[in-house]
Amino acid sequence: KPRLDLQQLDNWTITKLPMDEKLTDQATTFGWKALPSNMSIVSSSFYRATFTINISQPLHSFLCTDNWGHGFIIINEFNLSRYSEKGPQRTMYIPAHILKQGINEILVVESNR
């Protein structure tokens, strides 16, 4: 059974979260809030950010996941990769074809394993 602060939790229910295009479609309707820099997260979390590319032909890129925990990354509705602080890969390759000129969205699902 799951525990919180060494106390066993009762009446526990596990519900799966579909990790498909429905998730990325609904991500725009989430009540996103800025995360204070001094806040420590101990549960699974979703993070969303946007970045702008100002050139008409985006280039191949890389995303460094050093000091991240464990989870996966979606860029512009493309499931880029899983990542883990244990490695082996910490820098993710982003093919140019999933990037676009203008605003791009990155969605990170951190599972805090």
Backbone hydrogen bonds in HBPLUS format (Angstrom, degrees):
<---DONOR---> <-ACCEPTOR-->    atom                        ^
c    i                          cat <-CA-CA->   ^        H-A-AA   ^      H-
h    n   atom  resd res      DA  || num        DHA   H-A  angle D-A-AA Bond
n    s   type  num  typ     dist DA aas  dist angle  dist       angle   num
A0009-LEU N   A0002-PRO O   2.91 MM   7  5.76 171.3  1.91 157.6 155.5     1
A0004-LEU N   A0007-GLN O   2.88 MM   3  5.25 156.6  1.93 144.7 149.1     2
A0007-GLN N   A0004-LEU O   2.99 MM   3  5.25 162.3  2.02 113.5 118.0     3
A0023-LEU N   A0020-ASP O   2.97 MM   3  5.60 133.6  2.19 116.0 126.4     4
A0025-ASP N   A0021-GLU O   2.85 MM   4  5.98 154.3  1.92 148.4 156.4     5
A0026-GLN N   A0022-LYS O   2.91 MM   4  6.01 154.3  1.98 145.2 151.5     6
A0027-ALA N   A0023-LEU O   2.95 MM   4  6.03 124.4  2.26 140.7 155.8     7
A0029-THR N   A0026-GLN O   2.83 MM   3  5.41 155.8  1.89 118.7 126.7     8
A0039-MET N   A0036-PRO O   3.13 MM   3  5.48 166.2  2.15 117.5 119.6     9
A0045-SER N   A0110-GLU O   2.85 MM  65  5.16 153.6  1.92 143.6 152.5    10
A0110-GLU N   A0045-SER O   2.83 MM  65  5.16 157.0  1.88 159.8 164.4    11
A0047-TYR N   A0108-VAL O   2.80 MM  61  4.98 153.3  1.87 147.7 154.5    12
A0108-VAL N   A0047-TYR O   2.77 MM  61  4.98 165.5  1.79 148.7 153.8    13
A0049-ALA N   A0106-ILE O   2.97 MM  57  5.36 155.9  2.03 153.6 159.5    14
A0106-ILE N   A0049-ALA O   2.84 MM  57  5.36 168.9  1.86 160.5 161.0    15
A0051-PHE N   A0104-ASN O   2.95 MM  53  5.34 151.3  2.03 141.1 149.3    16
A0104-ASN N   A0051-PHE O   2.77 MM  53  5.34 161.9  1.80 161.4 167.8    17
A0053-ILE N   A0102-GLY O   2.87 MM  49  5.10 159.1  1.92 138.9 142.8    18
A0102-GLY N   A0053-ILE O   2.80 MM  49  5.10 174.3  1.80 146.9 148.9    19
A0061-SER N   A0094-ILE O   2.90 MM  33  4.93 170.0  1.91 147.0 150.4    20
A0094-ILE N   A0061-SER O   2.74 MM  33  4.93 169.1  1.75 144.6 140.8    21
A0063-LEU N   A0092-MET O   2.78 MM  29  4.97 149.7  1.87 140.0 150.1    22
A0092-MET N   A0063-LEU O   2.71 MM  29  4.97 162.0  1.75 151.3 147.1    23
A0065-THR N   A0090-ARG O   2.73 MM  25  5.23 160.2  1.76 166.3 173.1    24
A0068-TRP N   A0065-THR O   3.03 MM   3  5.41 143.5  2.17 140.1 135.8    25
A0085-GLU N   A0069-GLY O   2.69 MM  16  5.08 122.5  2.01 143.4 159.1    26
A0111-SER N   A0070-HIS O   2.67 MM  41  5.69 163.0  1.70 157.5 163.8    27
A0071-GLY N   A0083-TYR O   3.09 MM  12  5.53 160.6  2.13 142.7 145.8    28
A0083-TYR N   A0071-GLY O   2.84 MM  12  5.53 155.1  1.90 146.8 147.0    29
A0072-PHE N   A0109-VAL O   2.96 MM  37  5.40 147.9  2.06 140.6 150.2    30
A0109-VAL N   A0072-PHE O   2.94 MM  37  5.40 172.2  1.95 163.3 165.9    31
A0073-ILE N   A0081-SER O   2.87 MM   8  5.59 155.4  1.93 161.8 170.0    32
A0080-LEU N   A0073-ILE O   2.81 MM   7  5.51 130.9  2.05 141.3 156.4    33
A0074-ILE N   A0107-LEU O   2.80 MM  33  5.02 160.7  1.84 155.6 160.9    34
A0107-LEU N   A0074-ILE O   2.73 MM  33  5.02 165.4  1.76 156.7 161.3    35
A0075-ILE N   A0078-PHE O   2.88 MM   3  5.16 156.3  1.94 148.4 146.3    36
A0078-PHE N   A0075-ILE O   2.86 MM   3  5.16 152.5  1.93 112.2 121.5    37
A0076-ASN N   A0105-GLU O   2.89 MM  29  5.25 155.5  1.95 147.9 155.8    38
A0087-GLY N   A0084-SER O   2.95 MM   3  5.27 161.6  1.98 110.6 116.6    39
A0098-ILE N   A0095-PRO O   3.22 MM   3  6.07 166.1  2.24 123.9 127.3    40
A0099-LEU N   A0096-ALA O   3.07 MM   3  5.41 156.0  2.13 112.3 119.9    41
